[in-house]
Amino acid sequence: MAPAVTPNDDVAVVFPPLPLKDWEPTKDTLHLYLQIIGKIRLKQMPHQNHWWHVTLYLTARGLTTGPIPYRFYTFQIDFDFISHQLIIETSLGTTETITLHNGLSVAQFYTSVFSALTALGIKVAILAKPYDNKCATPFADDHEHATYEPEQVTRYWRILAVIDGIMKEFSGRFYGKTCPVQLYWHHFDLVVTRFSGKALPIRPEASIVEKEAYSHEVISFGFWPGDEQVRFPAFYSYTFPSPHGLDEEPLLPREAAWVDSNGSPMALLKYDDMRTADNPKQVLLDFMESAYHAGASLAGWPVTELRSKPLEEHEV
């Protein structure tokens, strides 16, 4: 278990290294754990625009589904990345706990989760296989992914927790429709998205996911720890639809760059370039602001109207 961190420790305000190759086996196993819990939320939650009903959220100890309605009560599933447990609680006062440890295969995790739900009187059926993942093995048969190094998970989550706060500060600068800062479990990225309010025609070739996600103009910002194509953790931003000339717009900091993503420009800032800067928080805020203004100005968003007006300080 990782040592406790106090607010006065330097480690609490420094972004540690997160080399993908060092924790990829743990990351891959954790990703599949998240997909199982995310699919439970997807199945049970009432639909919300742009798939906001499927995501997970940061907590002071890990990740949560938040309250999920079931019959006449609610239940909630929490990953505790300090004590390394999965906790399922109901508003009736009942609780089931699963210990997360090295050697816990995806198959064992899947079986344990649904046994715990059954013990709580909760019946939920999911499509029990990974979605858009390099692993296609059904959850119940996946005995290969079983690496869970607690210190690696805690480190990743502590990084997420700080990024979550920075994204929330950035989110507060926008007066228009904005999604919560949330973790999409299918791609394993922490995301916040801004909307211009303008609807888009539905593309016939779009998938069911894309039809909902891109029904309106968006500029999205995210952090993901890397994958089989991108071999390092990074921040990104993209504008949809992508305006002509977007990749010619300036970005901050100077290390940020436009890269091709499925034929469209995506702004990219490596996590290592952010964390080693003198002021990592400001670097990340500058990156998101520059990517936003690049996309919003070229796409004709009403930038001035959508800028939040700071409230005067007052007692409440």
Phi, psi and omega in degrees: 000138179294145180294153178295148180241130176261157182300341182270351181285139179303325184299337182289341182240008180248135176279116180283164175298152178218058182296126186301316186297333183287330184234017184300318177301318176294316179302314182296320178292313179300319179302318180288325172303313182297324180296322179297312180291321178298323180291329175295315178296317177304316184291324191260335185281144171299146183298142174226148185305146175059029176067024180292346182278357185254351193276169176247162186228149177290143172232179178287354180230351182170238180227153181219155170279341194073175182295131179246125180290140176210119183050244183254014180216188178231158170226160183218142179242124182239133166271123175257107183265013170258309176271351179057066177221155166253125185241124176248118183236152175239160177288357175274353179097007180263151185216143170231142183231138177237128179280132177264124185208161177296134183100351178280104183288162176301320178299315179294319178299312180302312180297318181295319180298313184284335172293319178295318177298318178298319179297333179270001179080021183252125178247115179224130177250128179239164169283101196274058174211157183298152177247125175051050185230153180294340175264129180249004183290130175306145185306317185294343183252001186271093176260358182282314182277105185213022181263123178217094178268110187306316182296324178292319179294316180298318179300311179302314182294321178297322175297313178303319184298320179288317179298321178304315180294320179293319178296325178293322176297315178298318180300323182291350179277355186246132186267348182274190179294128180221139177283162171298158168288120191212156181257118175274115188286343181288320178254357174068036181238145176270128194225147164223138186230137176254147182238139177282337185100353182270126178284154180240150174294144180283125179282127182302327183277354183291146176286170179298326178292313182294324180300323179277319184292326186241042175282345181222161176298137180220154163233118188246150182226139182204170174227130173221151190280004182104162181208196184292338177268313180257111192266033178202154176289146185201161170258150180217164171208142175217154176249133177229128354290152185282120180286151179299136177086006183302319183286001175260355181282147181288150177234153171242147351287186183294338179286341180290152183209157172273133177232161178279133177226100181055040176089001180232153180288139174229130176284136184225133174229119179294140178304320181295326178291327177286312190289335182268000178286163179296325180227082186303320181300313181294324178299316180293317177298318179296320179299310182295319179297316182294320178293321178297310183294327176299310182288316185294320182292317181288330181273358176077028176290149176282077190303315182295316181296329184268006178273129180294142176263120181297136178281146174290146179293135179203160177278146178247000000 
